[in-house]
Amino acid sequence: MSDILALLVSERNKLNRAIEALGGDLGHAIIRLTKVAKTSPRGGRQTMSPESRARIAAAQRVWWAKTKEQNALAAKPGPVVKKFTIPSQARAKIAAAQKARWARVKRRK
């Protein structure tokens, strides 16, 4: 297995030298694109540049501002609708009828 890997690495190095000889700047770009990624001791994580972090943070602040604005608009109360209430005379009439009904039910038992 290690023999195969060594053979592949040597072939890659030959190709890189050939590309460098042919291309100059183009050759360097191709080599950068085809290089095997090196893993760092932290498990291959890449760090983000401060400019990238600032750009992402600014975009996130804009997103949150829009979201909060939409939520504020949705929370505004609409027109006040007055609830229907039964007049006190009607309520008394219903209560009297209910008492009479219960009295009839109790008499039947």
DRENDO-514194 format. One record per residue: z, y, x of N, C-alpha, C in turn; residue number from 1. Coordinates in pm, 1 decimal, padded with zeros to 6 digits. Atoms other than C-alpha are relative to their C-alpha. Example, Ala and Ser with C-alpha at 12.3 -4.5 7.8 and 13.67 -1.06 7.14 Angstrom:
BEGIN
{{00000.0,-00119.0,00089.0},{00780.0,-00450.0,01230.0},{00000.0,00120.0,00090.0},1}
{{-00006.0,-00119.0,-00082.0},{00714.0,-00106.0,01367.0},{00073.0,00109.0,-00077.0},2}
//
This chain:
BEGIN
{{00000.0,-00119.1,00083.0},{00000.0,00000.0,00000.0},{00000.0,00124.8,00087.0},1}
{{-00006.0,-00117.1,-00086.7},{00090.7,00241.5,00278.7},{-00128.8,00015.9,00079.6},2}
{{00128.2,-00007.6,-00070.5},{-00236.4,00151.7,00458.5},{-00104.2,00071.2,-00086.4},3}
{{00095.0,-00062.5,00092.1},{-00435.1,00253.7,00151.5},{00029.1,00148.9,-00010.8},4}
{{-00038.7,-00139.6,00010.2},{-00239.4,00576.2,00119.8},{-00039.3,00077.1,00126.0},5}
{{00037.2,-00065.0,-00125.6},{-00294.1,00659.9,00487.7},{-00151.0,00019.7,00007.8},6}
{{00145.8,-00010.6,00000.7},{-00666.8,00592.0,00449.7},{-00045.6,00113.7,-00091.2},7}
{{00035.8,-00106.3,00094.4},{-00689.0,00819.8,00145.3},{00033.7,00138.0,00056.5},8}
{{-00039.9,-00128.3,-00058.0},{-00500.1,01099.2,00324.0},{-00096.9,00040.3,00110.3},9}
{{00094.4,-00033.6,-00108.0},{-00731.4,01077.2,00625.6},{-00135.4,00040.9,-00056.7},10}
{{00126.1,-00038.7,00064.9},{-01037.3,01089.6,00396.5},{00009.4,00140.7,-00058.8},11}
{{-00019.4,-00134.1,00056.0},{-00894.7,01394.4,00220.6},{-00006.3,00105.1,00110.8},12}
{{00001.4,-00095.5,-00111.0},{-00837.4,01566.9,00555.0},{-00141.8,00021.6,00052.2},13}
{{00138.9,-00013.2,-00043.2},{-01199.6,01493.4,00659.0},{-00077.3,00090.5,-00096.0},14}
{{00069.5,-00082.0,00100.7},{-01325.9,01641.4,00332.4},{00043.3,00146.3,00008.9},15}
{{-00048.3,-00137.6,-00011.9},{-01105.8,01950.3,00373.0},{-00062.8,00070.1,00120.0},16}
{{00062.4,-00059.7,-00118.2},{-01242.6,02008.4,00723.6},{-00147.4,00029.6,-00026.1},17}
{{00141.4,-00020.9,00031.1},{-01598.5,01970.9,00594.4},{-00017.0,00120.0,-00092.4},18}
{{00006.7,-00113.7,00092.3},{-01535.1,02217.8,00311.2},{00026.9,00129.5,00074.5},19}
{{-00029.2,-00119.7,-00079.1},{-01380.9,02466.9,00555.0},{-00120.0,00040.3,00083.5},20}
{{00115.7,-00029.1,-00084.2},{-01683.0,02438.4,00782.9},{-00114.0,00057.1,-00082.2},21}
{{00110.3,-00045.7,00084.2},{-01922.8,02495.6,00494.9},{00026.9,00133.0,-00067.8},22}
{{-00019.6,-00105.5,00097.3},{-01754.7,02754.4,00281.8},{00069.4,00126.1,00041.8},23}
{{-00076.2,-00120.8,-00030.6},{-01533.6,03008.3,00458.1},{00101.7,00027.4,-00108.5},24}
{{-00093.6,-00036.6,00107.1},{-01350.1,03189.3,00174.5},{-00007.2,-00097.8,-00116.1},25}
{{00016.3,00096.3,00108.8},{-01495.2,02953.3,-00082.9},{00067.0,-00132.0,00037.0},26}
{{-00062.9,00123.7,-00045.3},{-01379.3,02658.9,00125.1},{00150.6,00006.1,-00010.8},27}
{{-00145.6,-00015.1,00011.4},{-01024.2,02797.2,00138.8},{00044.4,-00008.8,-00145.3},28}
{{-00034.7,00005.1,00142.6},{-01023.7,02843.0,-00239.9},{-00004.0,-00143.5,-00051.1},29}
{{00011.2,00139.0,00045.1},{-01142.1,02486.0,-00293.4},{00116.0,-00082.4,00054.2},30}
{{-00110.8,00075.3,-00058.8},{-00879.7,02351.3,-00054.5},{00130.4,00031.2,-00072.9},31}
{{-00122.3,-00036.4,00073.0},{-00604.6,02547.4,-00232.6},{00005.1,-00069.2,-00134.9},32}
{{00002.6,00064.4,00131.6},{-00717.9,02402.7,-00563.3},{00020.3,-00150.4,00008.1},33}
{{-00005.4,00145.6,-00007.2},{-00734.9,02045.7,-00437.1},{00120.4,-00054.0,00075.5},34}
{{-00116.8,00048.3,-00073.9},{-00413.3,02030.9,-00233.2},{00095.4,-00072.5,-00092.7},35}
{{-00099.3,00075.5,00076.0},{-00155.5,01783.1,-00348.0},{00124.9,00087.1,-00012.5},36}
{{-00118.6,-00082.0,00022.7},{00144.4,01958.7,-00502.8},{00117.9,-00058.5,00076.3},37}
{{-00118.6,00044.9,-00072.9},{00450.3,01941.8,-00282.5},{00119.8,00011.3,-00093.3},38}
{{-00119.4,-00005.3,00084.1},{00774.3,01860.0,-00456.1},{00112.3,00064.4,00078.6},39}
{{-00113.0,-00066.1,-00063.9},{01072.6,02072.8,-00380.4},{00124.4,-00086.1,-00019.5},40}
{{-00121.5,00078.7,00016.4},{01426.3,01937.1,-00342.7},{00060.4,00012.0,-00140.3},41}
{{-00054.5,-00017.9,00135.0},{01498.9,02071.7,-00693.6},{-00076.8,-00080.2,-00103.9},42}
{{00070.0,00083.3,00097.1},{01260.5,01824.2,-00851.6},{-00135.8,00055.0,-00038.6},43}
{{00134.2,-00046.9,00027.8},{00929.9,02007.7,-00833.9},{-00006.9,00122.7,-00088.5},44}
{{00002.5,-00120.3,00083.2},{01029.6,02317.3,-01028.7},{-00069.3,00113.4,00073.0},45}
{{00062.3,-00117.6,-00057.9},{00833.6,02631.9,-00973.2},{00080.8,00121.7,-00041.0},46}
{{-00071.6,-00122.2,00033.9},{00991.5,02973.2,-00959.4},{-00098.2,00099.7,-00057.6},47}
{{00082.4,-00099.9,00064.5},{00860.9,03259.4,-01165.5},{00020.8,00132.9,00071.1},48}
{{-00011.5,-00128.0,-00069.0},{00786.1,03593.8,-01010.0},{00076.1,00098.9,-00089.0},49}
{{-00071.8,-00099.8,00079.6},{00999.1,03891.6,-01119.4},{-00092.3,00075.3,-00095.9},50}
{{00094.6,-00070.2,00088.2},{00687.9,04059.6,-01261.7},{-00029.9,-00083.3,-00124.5},51}
{{00026.5,00089.0,00113.7},{00615.6,03757.9,-01480.4},{00119.1,-00004.7,-00094.3},52}
{{-00121.1,00001.8,00083.8},{00975.7,03742.1,-01599.6},{00012.4,00128.8,-00079.9},53}
{{-00009.5,-00128.8,00069.1},{00967.7,04113.8,-01684.5},{-00101.6,00008.1,-00113.2},54}
{{00104.3,-00003.4,00103.1},{00640.4,04075.2,-01877.1},{00038.9,-00087.2,-00119.2},55}
{{-00041.2,00090.7,00107.4},{00773.0,03779.0,-02075.6},{00118.5,00058.6,-00076.8},56}
{{-00116.8,-00059.3,00065.7},{01104.1,03957.2,-02146.0},{-00041.4,00115.3,-00090.0},57}
{{00046.9,-00112.1,00081.7},{00920.4,04267.6,-02271.4},{-00068.6,-00051.1,-00126.6},58}
{{00067.1,00056.8,00117.1},{00703.9,04056.7,-02501.1},{00100.9,-00058.2,-00097.6},59}
{{-00102.9,00058.4,00086.4},{01013.2,03878.8,-02632.5},{00077.4,00109.5,-00073.5},60}
{{-00068.0,-00112.0,00068.1},{01185.9,04211.9,-02704.1},{-00084.4,00055.2,-00114.3},61}
{{00089.3,-00047.1,00105.8},{00880.5,04325.7,-02902.6},{00003.2,-00096.8,-00117.4},62}
{{-00002.0,00101.0,00106.1},{00882.4,03998.6,-03095.9},{00127.5,00010.7,-00082.6},63}
{{-00127.0,-00009.5,00072.5},{01253.5,04032.1,-03182.1},{00005.6,00127.4,-00082.8},64}
{{-00001.0,-00124.9,00076.2},{01206.2,04394.7,-03289.2},{-00079.6,-00015.7,-00128.6},65}
{{00080.8,00022.6,00120.1},{00928.5,04293.0,-03529.3},{00073.7,-00089.9,-00098.3},66}
{{-00071.1,00094.2,00086.4},{01134.7,04002.6,-03663.3},{00116.4,00068.4,-00070.6},67}
{{-00113.4,-00069.7,00060.6},{01442.1,04220.5,-03720.3},{-00047.9,00100.8,-00104.0},68}
{{00053.9,-00096.7,00095.0},{01226.9,04485.0,-03891.6},{-00042.6,-00069.8,-00128.9},69}
{{00042.0,00074.7,00118.9},{01075.0,04226.3,-04126.5},{00121.2,-00047.6,-00079.7},70}
{{-00120.0,00045.7,00070.1},{01420.9,04088.2,-04207.1},{00069.2,00116.2,-00069.2},71}
{{-00062.7,-00117.3,00061.4},{01552.4,04440.0,-04275.0},{-00075.6,00040.8,-00125.6},72}
{{00079.4,-00035.3,00118.0},{01263.8,04508.3,-04513.5},{00023.6,-00099.3,-00113.4},73}
{{-00021.5,00102.0,00102.0},{01324.1,04180.3,-04694.4},{00137.8,00012.0,-00062.5},74}
{{-00136.9,-00008.4,00049.9},{01696.3,04256.4,-04733.3},{00023.6,00123.0,-00086.6},75}
{{-00020.6,-00120.1,00081.7},{01644.7,04592.4,-04904.6},{00004.1,-00037.6,-00147.4},76}
{{-00009.1,00034.1,00142.0},{01754.1,04576.8,-05267.4},{-00113.9,00064.8,-00079.0},77}
{{00104.9,-00051.7,00086.5},{01491.1,04623.1,-05534.0},{00061.8,00084.2,-00110.5},78}
{{-00053.5,-00078.2,00111.8},{01531.1,04809.2,-05862.4},{00117.6,-00073.5,-00065.2},79}
{{-00119.0,00058.4,00060.1},{01866.4,04752.4,-06028.7},{-00031.7,-00039.5,-00143.8},80}
{{00025.3,00051.0,00134.0},{01831.7,04534.9,-06337.3},{00135.5,-00016.2,-00067.9},81}
{{-00126.5,00008.0,00071.9},{02109.5,04575.3,-06590.7},{00010.1,-00135.0,-00069.6},82}
{{-00021.2,00130.0,00061.8},{02254.3,04243.9,-06702.9},{00026.3,00016.8,-00148.8},83}
{{-00022.8,-00000.5,00144.1},{02261.5,04161.0,-07070.7},{00145.0,-00036.8,-00027.6},84}
{{-00137.8,00030.5,00040.4},{02612.4,04173.6,-07216.5},{00006.5,-00002.0,-00152.3},85}
{{-00016.9,00011.3,00144.7},{02719.4,04071.9,-07563.3},{00099.4,00107.3,-00045.5},86}
{{-00095.0,-00099.4,00052.0},{02879.7,04350.1,-07765.5},{00130.3,-00066.5,-00044.6},87}
{{-00131.3,00056.8,00029.6},{03249.9,04302.0,-07832.2},{00010.0,-00052.0,-00144.2},88}
{{-00004.8,00049.8,00138.6},{03197.5,04267.8,-08212.2},{-00067.1,-00136.3,-00011.5},89}
{{00071.4,00128.2,00005.5},{02944.9,03986.3,-08159.3},{00083.5,-00108.9,00067.9},90}
{{-00084.7,00097.2,-00069.3},{03177.8,03816.4,-07910.8},{00114.7,-00045.5,-00090.7},91}
{{-00110.2,00033.6,00091.3},{03464.2,03829.7,-08165.4},{-00049.4,-00090.0,-00113.0},92}
{{00056.9,00080.5,00108.2},{03236.1,03687.1,-08434.3},{-00025.4,-00143.8,00047.1},93}
{{00025.2,00133.8,-00055.7},{03133.6,03395.2,-08208.4},{00131.3,-00074.6,00020.7},94}
{{-00129.8,00063.0,-00024.1},{03496.9,03326.9,-08113.8},{00061.1,-00049.4,-00131.5},95}
{{-00054.9,00040.4,00130.0},{03602.0,03319.8,-08479.1},{-00073.9,-00122.4,-00053.7},96}
{{00077.5,00113.4,00049.0},{03317.6,03080.5,-08567.0},{00037.0,-00126.9,00077.7},97}
{{-00036.5,00115.5,-00081.2},{03412.5,02852.0,-08276.4},{00138.1,-00053.7,-00038.2},98}
{{-00133.7,00043.3,00042.3},{03777.0,02845.3,-08383.3},{-00007.0,-00074.3,-00131.9},99}
{{00015.0,00066.1,00129.9},{03672.8,02753.6,-08736.7},{-00062.1,-00139.2,00018.3},100}
{{00064.8,00129.0,-00025.9},{03447.7,02477.0,-08601.1},{00101.2,-00100.7,00054.7},101}
{{-00099.2,00090.5,-00056.3},{03731.2,02328.6,-08393.2},{00103.9,-00040.1,-00105.7},102}
{{-00095.2,00033.1,00106.3},{03961.8,02344.7,-08690.7},{-00056.1,-00109.2,-00090.4},103}
{{00064.5,00103.4,00083.2},{03711.0,02142.0,-08898.3},{-00002.4,-00134.4,00072.8},104}
{{00008.1,00123.7,-00077.5},{03672.8,01887.3,-08614.8},{00136.3,-00067.2,00003.7},105}
{{-00134.0,00057.0,-00006.2},{04049.5,01841.2,-08586.0},{00043.6,-00056.3,-00134.5},106}
{{-00037.5,00050.8,00131.8},{04087.2,01795.7,-08961.6},{-00063.1,-00134.0,-00028.8},107}
{{00070.9,00125.0,00023.9},{03833.3,01510.6,-08963.7},{00068.4,-00117.5,00069.8},108}
{{-00062.0,00110.4,-00075.3},{04035.6,01305.4,-08716.1},{00115.9,-00054.7,-00072.6},109}
//
